[in-house]
Amino acid sequence: MTLNQILYFQKVARLENYHQAAEELYISQPSLSRSMAALESELGVALFEKKGRGVTLTKAGKLFLEHADRIAGDCDVAVGKMQELSSDGGKIDIGYIFPLAGHYIPHKVRKFLNQEENKNVVFNFWQNHTPAIAEKVRTGELDVGFGGYLKMDDMEFFPLSAQELVIITPKEHPLSEMQEVPLVELDHYPVIGYESASWMGTYAKYLYRKYQVNPNTIVECPDEYSIVSLVRENFGIALMPQTDILLNADGIKIHKIMGLEIYRQVFMFWMKDRYRLPAVERFIKYMKEQQADDANDTENVSKIYLKDIVNF
């Protein structure tokens, strides 16, 4: 059974005349008759019976017409959806690390959707660590990822916001009155760290080796919210990026790292050689344009940042 046979059947059923149906379908009447005979043979039932110079549906034919209408209707819907995807609509699946959930991603996506050409776009959001996001980008479950840098030749990484690393302490802490804290102070107090599987967890361990720091990490957390909560309750201190989460965090003190400028930069990444819907291409272009105003600062930070992660 072919889609053409279903459409031919619909036409004959509506007009109840092979000759008229053939004319409207722009095929010969013998070809139409052979197609319907083949369909009846495949189904094992008669769909039409003669009625004067025309035909009428049999009981089986009436039942089959109901299904044929649904199939044709579904095809029309599918074609419409594909045309929508190829123009201004479609769904964009993005994954991003936890620090971007509070403001950065919602704000950027809202501005994108406020543009007239993007009003029919729908987003699907997924939060996790950078390696997990990258894996879903690679399998095609996500169109675009936001997170740390990973050395993957099949992906394109574009630098976005750069966040300076800081040390946070409880308000009532021996270090709380210091505006700048040496990184080595992490050796002297319990430390709240990141999960080893996360990108930031890997990066922190790399920095500890580079600067010869050996902190006592008493607990590993999945995200910055958990870290801030534990530091606030005086479980320990932490090294983390200066994110939006810290702006409204009570009960903690934020300290620059004495003598060092260390950054965690957020990258947008996607597969290099893979077809992307026009909506996805527009979103990638939009994010690049959003970053254009800070291009020089981003480039300079990237040089520092990439130098520190080249061996990851």
N, C-alpha and C positions, 0 to 999 in steps of 0.2 A: 504494500500500500504506500502511495506517495502523497505528498501534500497536494500536488496537482490533481490527483484523482479525487481527493476530498473537496477541493474547490470546484471541480467539474460537477461532482455529485450535487453540491449545493445549488449550482446554477440550474441544472436540470430540474431539481426538486422545486425550485422557486418558480420557474417558467412552465414546468410540466410539458415541455416541448423540446425535443432534441435539436430540431432545425434552428429554432430561435436561440437556444443555448449555445450552439456551435458558432452562430454569427457573433454573439456577444463575447465569446471566448476567443474569437479569431482563429478557430481551427476548423477542419473539415468535419462534416457530420459523421462520416464513417470512422474517423479517428476517435471522435467522442464516443460513439457506440462501442467501439472495441475497448476503450478505456473503462467504460462502465461495466461491460461484460466481464472484463478481467477482474474488476473490483468485486463483482457479485460472486465470481468463481472463487476468489480468495476468501471471502467472508462465508461462503457456503449458503447464502440465502439470496432470494430475489428482492431487489430494492424497488423496482418499478414494475408496474403492469400497464398494459395498453388501455387507453381510454379514448376512443374515437381516433383522431389524428395525433393525439398527444399521449402522455403517460401520467400516471398518478402513483403516489408512493404506496407501497405495501405497508403492512403493520411493522415489519422489520425495518423498512425504509424510513418510516417516521421515527422509530427509536434511534436509528443510526444518524438521522439528521440532527437530533439533539446533541449527540456526541460530536458530530462534524462541526456544528456551530461553536461548541466550546473550544474545540481544537483550533479552529480558524480564529476565534476570538483571542485565544492565548497567543497565537502567532502575531496578531496585530499588536497586542500589548507588548510582546517581546521586541518587535520592530520599533515601536514607539520608545521603549526604554533605551534601546541601542542608539537611536537617533538623539535622545536626550543626553546620553553619555558622551556622544561624539560632539556635542555642541556646548551648551552652557551648564548642564546638570551633571549628576553623578555623585558617587560616594567616595570620600577620601578617608582612608584608614591611616591614622598616624599613631605612633608610639612615642612616649617621652618619659624622661626620668622624673622622679618625684618632686624635685625642687621647682620644676616648671609648672606644676599643677595649680598652684595658688593664684598666679597672676599672668605669667608670661604667655603660656599657650592659650588660655581663654581669651586674653586681650588681643593677641595676634589673630586668632581665628575669627573673633567677632568683627574685627576691622576688615578682614578678608570677605566675610559674608555680607557686610554692609555695602560692598560694591555691587552695582546693579547686575553686572555680568555673572556674579556668583550667587545670586539669591536662590537658585534652585539646587545648590550644592549641599550635600549632607555629609557630616563628619562622624566618624567612629573613633573613639579615644581609647587608648590602652596605656597603662602606666607600668613600668618595670625598670630593671637595671639595663644599662647599655648593651651588654652581651645578649641578653634575652630579646631586646628590641631588634638588634642587628640580625639575629637569627630569623625572626619573623619577617623582616624586610627581605632577607635572602630567599625565603620560601614563598614570598608573594602575599603573605597574609596582611602585611602592612605596606603601604605605598611609600611612606616617609618616616624616618626616625629622628629623634632629637636626643642627644646624649653626649658622652665623651667620645674621644677619638680612638678608633681601633685601626690597626694596620690590615686593611682588607683591599686587595687590588681590584676586586670586582665591584667595589662601592665608591661612590663619589662623596667626599666629606667637605662641607662648606662651613667655615667658622661663623658663629653668631655671637652671642653675648659672652663676655669674659667676666668671671667672678673671682675676686681676690680671696685667697684662703686666709682665714682668721682663726684665732683661738678663743673659745668661749668658756666662761667659768660661771659658777653660781655667784649671785650678788654678794653673799657673805663667804668670801674665800680669800686666802692669803694673797692671791694675785689680783684681786678685784680692783685695786686702786691703781694698777699699772696700765697706762695707755698702750704700751707696747710690751710684748712678752717674748723672750727668747724661745726659739723652738725647743731648745734643750730642756725647758721646764716641763715638757711632756714626760720626761723621765722621772719626775719627782712626785707625780700624782696619778691616781687611777685615771685611765682614759676610756672614754666612750667612743667606739669606732664604728666603721661601716662593715657590712657583711663582706666576707672575703670574695664572694661571687660577683659583687658589684664592681663597676668600673672605678668608682671612687675608693673602694676598699683596696683595689690593686694599686691605684695611684698613690694612696697614702703610704702603703708599704714601700713603694719605690722611693718616695721622698724620705722616709725614715732611714732607708739604707744610704741614700745619697748624702744626707746631712748627719749621719752617724747618731741617730736617735733610737733609743730602744724602749719605747713606752710599754707600760703594763696595761694592755687592753683588757678590761674586765668584762666587757660585753660588746657584741656586734649588733648593729641595728640596720634595718632595711631602708630607712629614710631619715631625712633631717628632722622631721617632726618628732620622731622617737628619740633622737639624740638630744634635741633641745629639752624635751620633757625630763629625761634622766639627769641632764646637767642641772636643770632648775631645782631638782630634788636632791642635789649634792651627792650624786653617785660618782661623779668625776668631772673631768674637763674634756674638751674635744677640739679637734682640728676639723674645720668644715668651711665650705665656700660661703661668702657673704651673699646670701640669697634673700629673696623677699620674705622668707619665713622669719628671718632675724629682725626685720623691721618692726614687727608687732609683738615680738617675744618679750614677755615680762619675766622678771626673776633671774635674768642672766646679765653678764657683762661681756662685751665684745672687745677683743684686743687685736691690734695689728701685730704681725710677727716682726720682731725687732731685726732690722738689718736685711730683711728678705722681702721680695715681692714675688709671691708664688700664686699662680692662677689656675683655676679650673675653668676651661672654656667649653661652652656648649656648641656642639656641631649639629648641623642638619645633614642627614645622609640618605642616600637612595641607591638603587642598583644602576650601574652604568649602562648596560646594554639590555634594556627591557622596555617594552612598549608601556607608555603611561597615558592615561586618559587626559584629554585637554584640560580638565579641571585640575588634575594633579600637576600638570605642567604650569598652569597659571599660579597655583599655590607656591610651587618652588620659586618661580620668578618673583612673586610677590614678597616672599621671605627674603630673597636676595636684595630686592629693592629697599625693603625696610631696614636692612643692615647698611645700605649704601652711605647713609649720613655719618656712620661711625667707622667707615672703611679704614681710615688711617690708623685709628686706635686699635681696631681689631687686628689689623695686619701686624702691628708691632707686638701686641700681646701674643699673637699666634706664633711668632718667631721664638719667643721665650718659651712658650708652652710646648711647641712641637720639639724643641731641643730636649725637653725633659721627658718626653714620652717615646722617643725614637726607638728605644729598646724594648718596648712593651710587646 
